[in-house]
Amino acid sequence: MPGKIDVHQHLLPSRYFEALASAGHRAMASGAGAGTQASPPAVAGGTAQWDPWAPSAGTAARHGSRTVGGWLMPDWDPEAAIAMMDDAGIETGMLSISAPGVHFGDDAAARDLARELNDYQAELVRERPDRFGHFAVLPLPDFDGAVTEAVRALDELHADGVLLMSNAHGRYLGDPAYEPLWVELAARSAVVFVHPTAPLMAELPGMPTALLDFPFDTTRTAVDLVAHGVFDRHPELRVILSHAGGFLPYAADRFSAAAMFNPGITPESIQAGLRKFYFDTALSATPTSLPSLLAFAEPGHVLYGSDFPYAHPEWRARFDHSLATYDGPDAERLGEVHRSAAEVLFPRLAR
C-alpha cells in the first residue's frame, strides 16, 4: 500500500545553519524573532524538538547560536528524515525551509543563499525522487530576486512548488509588491506552500512566536491575500496553508466583513476565495480542530503534514493517532488526506 505524502516537512542543512550564524542578530530580526522583547532566562537541557508531553518539556532548550523565536532549531539530515518517514508510514516528504527564511538584510546574500539551498534540495530529489520533493525558497522581500529564483526553480530545477512565508519583513501576501511573482506562479499553475513566520510585534514572555503567533500570522496573510483579490486575478494558483490554516476555518464567516473595507469584493467572494485554500494537518489534527477544518475545506483540500523535524516523533504520533481514529463529522473524507489529495497537486507521485 502506498505511503503518505507529507506536504509539511522541513530541512535544516548545515549551509543554512552557517548562514544563520553569519547573519547573527540580523537573522533573528528578519523572521521568527522580529520585534521580540528581551529573551527569557536561559534554560538548560531539554530538546530542540517540540513535545509538550515529554518529561523534559518544562526545560525545553531556548538558547544558543541556532535559536530563533525562542526555540532551538533541531538537527536534521536526509537519513534521519527517511528513518522518520519509514517509521511514520510516509513515502514522500515535501521539503521546505522554515522561518526565518533566507533574507537577513542583504538582497545579494539572500539570492545566493536561496539559490544554494534550492540546488541542494533539487539534488536530494534527483537522488531520491520517491522519498523527497521540495518547495523552493525565495529571497523575499527582494521581489525582483524572488521572481527570478521562482522561475529558475520551477523551470530548471523542476521544484514541486514554492515556499512563501506568511509575511516578508511585514509585507503580507495581499501586498501589491507580490503581483509580479503571482503572475509568474499562476502562469505555471504553481503550488504555493505558505508557512508562518513572526509578525512584527513583541513576543509575549514565555510564549515563543512559533507557539502562539504562527497560527495568527497564517490567518492574517490568508485573509489579506483573498481580500486583495489575488485568487480573483490568478485562479490557477494552488495555495497550501500550514497548520490547518491557523484559525481560518473556525472564524471564516467573520472574515466576510472584509468586503466592507475593500471595494469590488463581496462577502460571497471572500468565502469563495477562502475555500480555495488547501490545508495541511501538521500539529493540528485533533478531535476539536478536525470538525471545523473538514466542515470548511473543500473536498480534496486537506493534506497530511508532519512538521518534522520541529515536531518530536512522539508528538507527531499523537496527531497521527487522532487523525487515524477520528470518527466525528465528515470522517468519511479522511481517506483522501494521507495521499490521494496530494497526488492531484503533485501528479509525478500519483499511483
N, C-alpha and C positions, 0 to 999 in steps of 0.2 A: 504494500500500500504506500503510495507516495506520501512523503512527509510534509510538514507545514512549510509555508513561505512566510518568513519573518520580515516584515517591512520596516521594523524599528530596531535596528541593531547598529551599534557604534564601533568605530575603530579608533585606536589611540596609538599609532605607530611612533617609534622613537623620534622621528623627524618632527612630529607635532610637539612633543614634549620639549625638544630643543628650541623650537620657535617660541613656545610659551616662556621658557626660561630666559631667552634672549630679550623678549619684549618686557619681561618683568611687570611692573605696576601698570604698564600700558595695556597688557593683555587683560589684567583684572578690570581695568576701567573701560574696556571695549565690549564686554559681553556680560557674563554671569556674575560680575562683581560691580557693575556700574552703579554709581550712586549709593553705595553701601556706606553704613556708618562704621565706626571703629570695630574691629574684629573682636569676638568674644575671647575670653581667656583660652589659652591653648589647652587641649585635652589630649592626653597621651593614650596610646593604644587604639584599639578598635580596628575597623576595617574600612577600606575605601568603597566597598560595595554596600548598597542600601539593603538592610534587612532589619526593620524595627523590632522584630520578634527575637532576634539573636541575643544571647547573654551579654554580648559586648555592645549592644545598641546604645546604651547610655554613655559610652565612651567612644563614639564614632569619630574617626580621625577628621580634623578640620583644618590642620595647618601643615605647611610645608611648601616646597617650591612648585608643587603641582596642585595647589589648592585654588579652586575657582568657585566663587559664590558660596563660600562657607563649607565646601565639601572637597575632600581629597580625590583627585581623579585616579581611577584604578589602573592596574596593569592590564595589558592586552597584548596578545599575539594571535596570529591566524590559527595556530594549533589549538590554543585554548578555546577559541571561538568554535572550531569544529567539534571539539570534545563536548562543549556545552550543547551544541546543536544535536549531536548524537544522543546525548542523554535526554534531551527535551523532545525528541522526535521532529526536529526541524531539519528539513532537507536543504533549504537555501536561505541565507541571510542577506538582506539588502543593507549594505554598509553605508554609514554616513558619519561625518564629523559632527560632534555636538557643540554646544556653546563652550567657549565664546566665539567660535568660528575662526577666521584666519586674518581678519583685518585689525591690526593693533596700532593704527595711526599713520601708516605709510603705505600709500597706494601701490608703489612698485614692489615692496616686500610682500604685500598681500597677494598680488598677482603671481609672484614667483612661488609662494607657499601653496596657493590653490593649485597651481599647475603641477607642482611636485606631488602633492597629495592625490590629485586626480590620476596622475600617471601611475602612482603606486597602487591605487585601488583598481585601476584598469588591468594592471599586471596580475593582481590577485585573481580577478575574474577570468583572465585568459588562462591562468593555470588551473583554476577550479571553477569552471562556469556552472557546474551543478551545485556547488556549495555557496557561491557568493554572487551577489550583484552589487551595484553601487549607485548612489546618488552623488553627483558631482558637487563639490563645494565651490562657492563663488566668492570673489573678494569684495563683497558689499561692505560699506556703501560706496565703493568705487563702481558706479553704474556702468561706465564705458567698459571697464575691465571685466565686469560681470557678464555683459553681453558677449564679449569676445570669448571668454572662457566657457560660457554655456554652449555657444555654437561649436567650439572646438571639442568639448567633452561629449556632446551628443552626436556630432557628425563624424569625428575622427576616433574618439575613444569608445564610442557606442555605449555610453553610460545609460543606465536604465531610467534615469531621470536626474533631476537636480534638487539640491537641498537649498531651502531658504530659511533663514532664521525669522522668528516672529517679528523682530524689528532689527534694523541695521543702524545702530547708534541713534535710536529714537525715531527712525523713519519706518512707518508701518506699511503693510503691503498694498494699501489703497493709495499711497503717495504717488502723485503723477510721475515722479522720477523713475518709477519702475516700468513705465509704459513701454519703452523700447525693449526691455527684457521680456515683458509679457508678449509682445509682438513676435519675437523670435521663438519663444517657447510654444505659443499657440500654433505657429506655422508648422511645428513638428509634433503637435498633439502631445506635448511632453507631460510626463508625470512629475509633479512637484511635491516634494516632501517638506512640510512645514514643521520645524522643530522650535520650541520656545527658547528664548534667551531672556536675560533680565530686562525689565523695563527700567527707564531712567528714574528710579525712585529709591529711597533708602530701604535697605534690608532691615526687617524687624529683628531685634535681638533674639537669638535662639531659633530663628526661622530662616534657614538657608534659602536663597532665592529659588533654587530648583525644587524645593519642597512646596513652597506656597505661591510664589509669583509666577512660575511657569504656566500653570493652568489658566491663570488670569490673562497672561500675555497672549497665549494661543487664542483665547476667546476674543480678545481685543483686536488682534490682527485679522481674524476671520470676518468679524463684523465690518471692519474697516474696508476690507477687500470687496465685500459684497455691496456695501452701501455706496462705494465709489465706482460701481459698475464694471468691475474687472471681468466678471463672468458674462455680463451682457455684451461686452466688446469682444470677448475671447471665449466663446462657449466650448472650444476644443480642449481647453485646459482640463487636466485631471489633477486635483489637489488633495493630498492626504494631510489631515490634521493629527498631530501626535496626541497620545494620552486621551483618547476618546473625545478630542475636541475641547479639552478643558471643561468648562461648564456650559458650553454652547448648546448641546441637546436639551439640557434641563431648562434653560432660560430662553430658548429660541423665540417663543412668541413675544416676549418682552422687547426683543430687538426689532420687531416690526416698526416700532416707533421711530427708528432711524429715518423712515421715509418722510417724517415731518421736517427734517432738517437738511434733506438732500434733494434738490429739485430733480424731477424726472424719475424718481424712484417711488415705488408704491409698496405698501405692506405686502402685497402678493409677490412682488418681485424680490423683496427681501427674503421671504420664506423660500421661494423657489431657488434663489441663489444659495442660501444656507444649506439647502438639501442637496446641492451639487457636490458638497464636500464628501470625501472619504474619511474614515476614522479608524485609527488603529487602537488595539486593546492594551497597549503597554501600560502597566501599573494601574489599570483601570477596569479590569473585568471583575466586578463584584456583584453580589446579589442585589445591591441597591442601585448601582450605576447602569447595569445592563438593561433593565426595563426602559429607562429613559432613552438610552442610546438606540436600542432596537426599535422603539416607537418612532424615533425621529429619522434615523438614517434610511436612505433608500435601499431597496434590496441590492445586494452585491457591494455595498459601500462600507462594510465593516471588515477590517483586515486584522490578522494576528500580528502582535508585536511583543517582543521580549524585553527590550531596553537593556540588553547585555552590552557591555559589562557593568553598567552602573547598578542595575538591579542584581542583587545576590541571587544565585540559583535557587536557594530555598525560598526566597520571597517571590521570585518569578513562578516557582512551582505552586505557590498558594493561589496566585491569579489564574494559572493554568487549570488548577482544580476547580475553581469557581466557574470558569468558562465551560469546563467539561461536564459539570454537574448541574448547571443552571437549568431549571425547569419552569421558569416563570413565563410571562407574556412573550410571544414571538420566539420561543425557544426553538421552534422548528427551523428558523433561519440560521442557526449556528453552524449547520453543516457546511456552509459556504465560507465561513470565516477563516478556517485553517489553510485553505488552499485555493478553492475554485474562484473566489472573488479576486484574488491576486493574479490568477492566471489570465484574467481578462485584461488587466493592466500591463502584464508582462508576458506577452504571448510566447516568448522564447522558452518559458518554463512550463508551458501547457503540456499536459499529457493526454 
